[in-house]
Amino acid sequence: MRFWTRKIHTWVYFAILFLALQAVQAQSDSRVITTGVPFLLITPDARAAGMGELGVATSPDAFSQQWNPAKYAFFNKEQALGVSYTPYLSKLVNDIFLGNLTYATRVSDRSAWAASLKYFSLGDIQFNEIVGGTIVDQGLQRPNEITLDLSYALKLSETFSMAVVGRFIRSDLKIATDVDTQAANTLGVDIAAYYQSNSFDWVGSDWRFRSGMNISNIGPRLNYDLGGQKNFIPTNLKLGTGLDLILDDNNILGLHTEFNKLLVPSPVAVYDDQNVLVGYQQPDIGFLEGIIESFGDAPDGFQEELKEITWAVGFEYLFQKTLALRTGYFNESLEKGARRFLTFGAGMQLNRVDFDISYLFSTSTIRNPLENTLRFSLTFNMSKFSSVEPQE
């Protein structure tokens, strides 16, 4: 029998942590929607994290690949490289983290492309095996998950653009069971759209309006072992709007809103031989059928469907194109995960390098894995444009 432990913490603790991180499609006593590779839903960059973890309709930046790649068609930099680091459960362990590397370039006034690498490490795991009643050391492993994606964005008009993303997903969890498992691989596609108006006069002030949509991670389910339960990847619909109040050339105040819904089937009830409810699990159907059913399959009808939608609001104040102050709030139904938190953030541009930092303060009774955690990201502006102000 093969099993594994944390290098420092007990194997019982990490087993609980593992289930929390991966949300394996097992029986449950609730109808919380779970997926495989949930790390794809972790906000990687500090700018978005500081505004309530939203970004589908904010101004373009190097990390638009994670939120709405159609924004790259309006990017006001020729080239940019974004690097971010997000510690996970940092109050308990020090080797679980999400790293992200994104490169974006505009190839013309109407088009742009970007590539991104995302790496999620679950830390060092000590694997052991019981042979003849003796525990045999099988060595140290580092379970991890990784994505590699490529996007192309194109302006279809002076104010509207669309983009498509192709994504390779690999989940190598090194799950220890009596039967050896393998790394799970799949592909995902994003389809995104973005609208950015020219500045306009309203009630005596200059404004700019934005809206965005992104359906991300459309793709086949993950399968870690032959004949085993397949896991849906987190196909997600983002819709959002943004409104900038341009006070003057040196002061811009932005207000943003965003709504998210997982396009994954709601869990269905599972009964034992005596017709007693033992929990919930997701139906064994294809991913396209799951996307369609996700809009109307909640057992309690439309009211429960609304509870599956999360919302966020965020604010960003830009001063002299070099300093940014941010805050935001994220809300999720108490019956669908109970993530509720305030975020704060700041950004500064120094010599073609943008430095962003954010902090999360949970307002829920359920502890957030990112609670009281500082997140950092850097953007290297490799072009003649250096302004952080959105393009006119």
Secondary structure, DSSP 8 states (H G I E B T S, - for coil): -EEEEESSS-HHHHHHHHHHHH--S--BSS-----S-GGGGS---HHHHTTTS--TTS---GGGGGT-GGGGGG-SSSEEEEEEEEESSTTT-SS-EEEEEEEEEE-SSSEEEEEEEEEEE---EEEEEEETTEEEEEEEE--EEEEEEEEEEEESSSSEEEEEEEEEEEEE-----SS----EEEEEEEEEEEEE---EEETTEEEEEEEEEEEEEE---B-SSTTS--B----EEEEEEEEEEEEETTEEEEEEEEEEEE-S---EEEE-TTS-EEEEE-----HHHHHHHTTT--TTTHHHHHHTEEEEEEEEEEETTTEEEEEEEEE--TTTT--EEEEEEEEEEETTEEEEEEEEEE-SSS--TTTT-EEEEEEEE-SS----S---
